[in-house]
Amino acid sequence: MRNDYKLNSDGTHIKLTLNQNSTTKGKVILSIIVSILIGVLVYLPFSFPIINNPDIILPIIVFAIIIFVFPIRYLFWNLFGKEYFIINKNKLSSHRDFGVYRTNLNIQQFERLHLEFENTKTFEEIECANLIFKSFNKDPSLSKYIYSSSINLELEVIKEIKNKISKLDSNIYFSETTEEVLVQEFIKS
């Protein structure tokens, strides 16, 4: 699992794309499970005569919805998953791309953007984390959660993103914890 990123700027916007790179073994296993579930879904209507038993229609529809919402969506995410972020002076826009469909654009306002990371797991002895976006408004001791990335990145990659973003925009702050920002604010005042 070596998730990667692409970062660029046009002077007014910072565009960050996170790419999901799952292992081939995981993709194959998930594809087999989804294929079996689709096979069961196709088999069910033919195994029960729907004309003689109309009560079976609702459970088949519910089963079909559950198969689409969870395993197929998860399969698309592992095959094609990308997460897009657009940062400008006071807005963070984000959405996810599943290859077949995209989620709606989520736009959050902020006064001062703060990036953190949260350690989530260790994979092959490499620490991975999620990016967390927070907003500090008028009171610097109160932060507001804006968004958290779904794609785990290696800590080294997150530090690269931090360095590139800090070169592009000095109004964006980055730390490992919110307490570090509070200490920085205390030192400034």
BAMARMI-482264 format. One line per field, with one value per residue (C-alpha): z, y, x; chain; residue number from 1; residue in three letters. Coordinates in steps of 0.25 Angstrom, whole numbers, plus 5000, padded with zeros to 4 digits. Layout:
N
zz = Z,...
yy = Y,...
xx = X,...
chain = A,...
n = NUM,...
res = ALA,...
//
This chain:
189
zz = 5000,4995,4994,4987,4984,4974,4979,4970,4971,4961,4970,4976,4979,4984,4978,4986,4980,4988,4981,4987,4983,4989,4989,4977,4986,4994,4980,4975,4988,4989,4974,4977,4989,4980,4969,4978,4984,4970,4966,4979,4975,4961,4966,4976,4967,4959,4971,4976,4967,4969,4963,4973,4985,4983,4998,4993,4985,4996,5002,4989,4986,5000,4998,4984,4991,5002,4992,4984,4996,5003,4995,4981,4986,4994,4982,4973,4984,4985,4969,4966,4979,4979,4988,4983,4992,4987,4997,4995,5004,5012,5007,5006,4995,4995,4988,4986,4972,4972,4957,4953,4961,4969,4982,4983,4985,5000,5003,5017,5021,5030,5035,5037,5032,5041,5036,5046,5044,5052,5053,5048,5046,5043,5030,5027,5038,5032,5040,5032,5036,5031,5028,5037,5033,5044,5045,5056,5056,5065,5077,5075,5086,5079,5067,5058,5051,5036,5029,5030,5018,5016,5009,5019,5015,5020,5030,5021,5010,5019,5023,5008,5006,5018,5013,4999,5004,5014,5002,4994,5005,5018,5024,5026,5038,5040,5053,5059,5070,5073,5085,5077,5070,5084,5088,5075,5078,5093,5088,5078,5088
yy = 5000,5012,5023,5035,5050,5061,5075,5088,5102,5113,5125,5126,5111,5099,5086,5073,5060,5047,5034,5020,5009,4996,4983,4974,4963,4971,4975,4961,4956,4967,4965,4950,4954,4964,4954,4943,4953,4958,4943,4941,4953,4948,4934,4938,4943,4930,4920,4926,4928,4942,4941,4931,4938,4953,4955,4951,4964,4973,4965,4963,4978,4981,4971,4977,4991,4986,4979,4992,5002,4994,4984,4990,5004,4998,4991,5003,5011,5001,5001,5015,5023,5038,5049,5063,5076,5090,5101,5116,5128,5124,5111,5096,5089,5073,5062,5047,5040,5025,5024,5021,5033,5045,5050,5064,5075,5079,5093,5098,5112,5115,5128,5121,5107,5097,5083,5072,5057,5046,5033,5022,5009,5003,4996,4988,4995,5009,5018,5024,5035,5043,5058,5066,5080,5089,5104,5114,5125,5138,5130,5123,5113,5107,5099,5094,5081,5083,5070,5057,5050,5035,5031,5028,5034,5031,5041,5044,5048,5056,5064,5066,5071,5080,5086,5089,5095,5104,5109,5112,5119,5124,5125,5110,5104,5090,5082,5069,5073,5085,5088,5092,5103,5107,5108,5116,5126,5128,5131,5141,5148
xx = 5000,5008,4997,5002,4999,4999,5000,5000,4996,4991,4994,4981,4977,4985,4980,4984,4980,4982,4982,4978,4987,4982,4990,4987,4984,4973,4967,4966,4960,4950,4946,4944,4935,4927,4925,4920,4910,4905,4904,4895,4887,4885,4881,4871,4860,4861,4861,4848,4836,4833,4819,4815,4822,4822,4827,4841,4842,4845,4857,4863,4863,4868,4879,4883,4884,4893,4902,4903,4905,4916,4924,4923,4926,4938,4943,4942,4949,4961,4962,4960,4959,4964,4961,4962,4965,4965,4969,4968,4969,4956,4950,4954,4946,4947,4941,4944,4945,4941,4944,4930,4924,4928,4922,4917,4926,4928,4931,4936,4939,4950,4958,4971,4974,4981,4986,4989,4991,4986,4994,4985,4993,5006,5007,5020,5027,5023,5015,5003,4993,4981,4981,4972,4967,4963,4959,4964,4954,4955,4958,4971,4969,4956,4958,4947,4948,4946,4950,4959,4965,4961,4974,4985,4998,5012,5017,5029,5019,5011,5023,5026,5012,5014,5027,5021,5008,5016,5024,5011,5003,5008,4994,4993,4998,5003,5006,5005,4995,4986,4994,5005,4997,4993,5007,5011,4999,5004,5018,5013,5004
chain = A,A,A,A,A,A,A,A,A,A,A,A,A,A,A,A,A,A,A,A,A,A,A,A,A,A,A,A,A,A,A,A,A,A,A,A,A,A,A,A,A,A,A,A,A,A,A,A,A,A,A,A,A,A,A,A,A,A,A,A,A,A,A,A,A,A,A,A,A,A,A,A,A,A,A,A,A,A,A,A,A,A,A,A,A,A,A,A,A,A,A,A,A,A,A,A,A,A,A,A,A,A,A,A,A,A,A,A,A,A,A,A,A,A,A,A,A,A,A,A,A,A,A,A,A,A,A,A,A,A,A,A,A,A,A,A,A,A,A,A,A,A,A,A,A,A,A,A,A,A,A,A,A,A,A,A,A,A,A,A,A,A,A,A,A,A,A,A,A,A,A,A,A,A,A,A,A,A,A,A,A,A,A,A,A,A,A,A,A
n = 1,2,3,4,5,6,7,8,9,10,11,12,13,14,15,16,17,18,19,20,21,22,23,24,25,26,27,28,29,30,31,32,33,34,35,36,37,38,39,40,41,42,43,44,45,46,47,48,49,50,51,52,53,54,55,56,57,58,59,60,61,62,63,64,65,66,67,68,69,70,71,72,73,74,75,76,77,78,79,80,81,82,83,84,85,86,87,88,89,90,91,92,93,94,95,96,97,98,99,100,101,102,103,104,105,106,107,108,109,110,111,112,113,114,115,116,117,118,119,120,121,122,123,124,125,126,127,128,129,130,131,132,133,134,135,136,137,138,139,140,141,142,143,144,145,146,147,148,149,150,151,152,153,154,155,156,157,158,159,160,161,162,163,164,165,166,167,168,169,170,171,172,173,174,175,176,177,178,179,180,181,182,183,184,185,186,187,188,189
res = MET,ARG,ASN,ASP,TYR,LYS,LEU,ASN,SER,ASP,GLY,THR,HIS,ILE,LYS,LEU,THR,LEU,ASN,GLN,ASN,SER,THR,THR,LYS,GLY,LYS,VAL,ILE,LEU,SER,ILE,ILE,VAL,SER,ILE,LEU,ILE,GLY,VAL,LEU,VAL,TYR,LEU,PRO,PHE,SER,PHE,PRO,ILE,ILE,ASN,ASN,PRO,ASP,ILE,ILE,LEU,PRO,ILE,ILE,VAL,PHE,ALA,ILE,ILE,ILE,PHE,VAL,PHE,PRO,ILE,ARG,TYR,LEU,PHE,TRP,ASN,LEU,PHE,GLY,LYS,GLU,TYR,PHE,ILE,ILE,ASN,LYS,ASN,LYS,LEU,SER,SER,HIS,ARG,ASP,PHE,GLY,VAL,TYR,ARG,THR,ASN,LEU,ASN,ILE,GLN,GLN,PHE,GLU,ARG,LEU,HIS,LEU,GLU,PHE,GLU,ASN,THR,LYS,THR,PHE,GLU,GLU,ILE,GLU,CYS,ALA,ASN,LEU,ILE,PHE,LYS,SER,PHE,ASN,LYS,ASP,PRO,SER,LEU,SER,LYS,TYR,ILE,TYR,SER,SER,SER,ILE,ASN,LEU,GLU,LEU,GLU,VAL,ILE,LYS,GLU,ILE,LYS,ASN,LYS,ILE,SER,LYS,LEU,ASP,SER,ASN,ILE,TYR,PHE,SER,GLU,THR,THR,GLU,GLU,VAL,LEU,VAL,GLN,GLU,PHE,ILE,LYS,SER
//
